[in-house]
Amino acid sequence: MAATIIMSGSIFVLTCGALPNVAVGQSLKSSPAVATEASTAGAKTDQVRFDALREEGFEALYNLDYEGARRRFRELTRLFPDHPAGPQYLAASLWVQTLNESRRLQASLYNTESFYAKTEEKTDPKLVAQFRELTRQAKQLAEERIRRDPKDAEALYFLGASEALKAAFAAAVERSFLSALRDGQNSVERHREVIKLDPTFHDAEVSIGTYDYVAGTLPLPVKILATVGGVRGSRKRGLETLERVARKGRWARDDARVLLLGLFKRERRFAEALVLARELAAKYPRNYLFKLEAADALVAQAAIDRQTNPSAVANAEREAFAVFDALLQPERSIKSRDSTAPFAPPRPLDLIHFSYGESLLTAGQAERAAKEFLAAATIAGAEPGLATIARLRAAQSLDVAGKRKEALVHYAAVLTRLNVYDSHQEAKRGLREIYQRPGLANVSSGGVSKASGSDESGRGHAGKP
């Protein structure tokens, strides 16, 4: 259920209502405090405070300041204990931080079937328990409001959002894809009820559009099982729905744009993805992931244009490589110069080196790519799963560069590490046969491996496993 958890690109994905920036204009309407005319002024004050905390929290979250976001969301929970927003947002922040720390906020990672392969990675049971407790609280509070008013559209929205968030967590963290589909379907049903009650509640269409797209693009084995369970979708309709939210949504416009950024790349609409990445990078300047997304889109589009517009290709690659070089420069302590400066998240150098390697390989610079992949695999603090994949990609890059003996060393090294996605399968393949670089027309600069011909798994070797 790749798209459900994007988050983009790197990012963030993203979603399926997991970051419910909902319209909260009526969020306090069921509180006894607003039941009389005398409390109207207080209710308006409460609403202003509610909106401010929500907005500040998601501003922090999109800028990767997880603790700053949670401070706002915990205050939201304290001030409005009967509202599902607090625990829901806390659960969303926990999910997004988990993806970032495991380097899974990279949209391109979900664009290959490698993501669906078995893995030896384990999920922290304490994390799972904390997440489930928060989503349980959000669901319970939403259901209590619905019992008081079955036509409470916002409460229905939050009920669906809790199911959507559970779906995103199941797919991206627990890798339980059928469970994710079930929760996602429950979310969509709730949000369709919201649209029936209020056709202008476009924020509720984020989950509907995402689910529609995901159900329409599942790998064949998963799709067969899903169809038996009554799950059907349309990638075209899903994209159109998300584009509508990006234009007309009230609070969920950026959620939709982040999702579209990842999906446009999957659809090879790189120019449109680049526009979104640049817009989001300008709006959230402390989020380096949007910069990586922009660089990725530049190189991917250049690969398509290589034969027809070589001058544009050179400019695009130069701009992309400059982004990586800038992000790899030693970070200066802004806080030491200005105590009022906003939080600046530490850059994950392993991810930056890895992304740089993918772009260099796409650009035909295999030997340089191998060096970046090895840097990603060996740098201090490298995330273990990404380090495994990076070493695999280094071996494949060395094959492309004609350095077979060196490639064999790194294929063998992959087999000594935990099996992440299909890394062991690909390493064994690499030991048997030389990795074949895919044709440029089918190259995408993200993911564990690249597309070749009609093989959507992205493997560069001839044939399938």
Buried (B, 14 or more C-beta within 10 A) or exposed (E): BBBBBBBBBBBBBBBBBBBBBBBBEBBBBBBEEBEEEEBEEEBEEBBEBBBEBBBBBBBBBBBBBBEBBBBBBBBBBEEBEEBBBBBBBBBBBBBBBBBBEBBBBBBBBBBBBBBBBEBEBEBEEEBBEBBEEBBBBBBEBBBEBBEEEEEBBBBBBBBBBBBBBBBBBBBBBBBBBBBBBBBBBBBBBBBBBBBEBBEEBBBBBBBBBBBBBBBBBBBEEBBEBBEEEEBEBBBEBBBEBBBBBBEBBBBBBBBBBBBBBBBBBBBBBBBBBBBBBBBBBEBBEBBBBBBBBBBBBBBBBBBBBBEEBEEEBEEBBEBBBEBBEEBBEEEEEEEEEEEEEBBBBEBBBBBBBBBBBBBBBBBBBBBBBBBBBBBBBBBEEBBBBBBBBBBBBBBBBBBBBEBEEBBBEBBBBBBEBBBBBBBBBBBBBBBEEBBBBBEBEBBBBBBBBBBBEEBBBBBBBEEEE
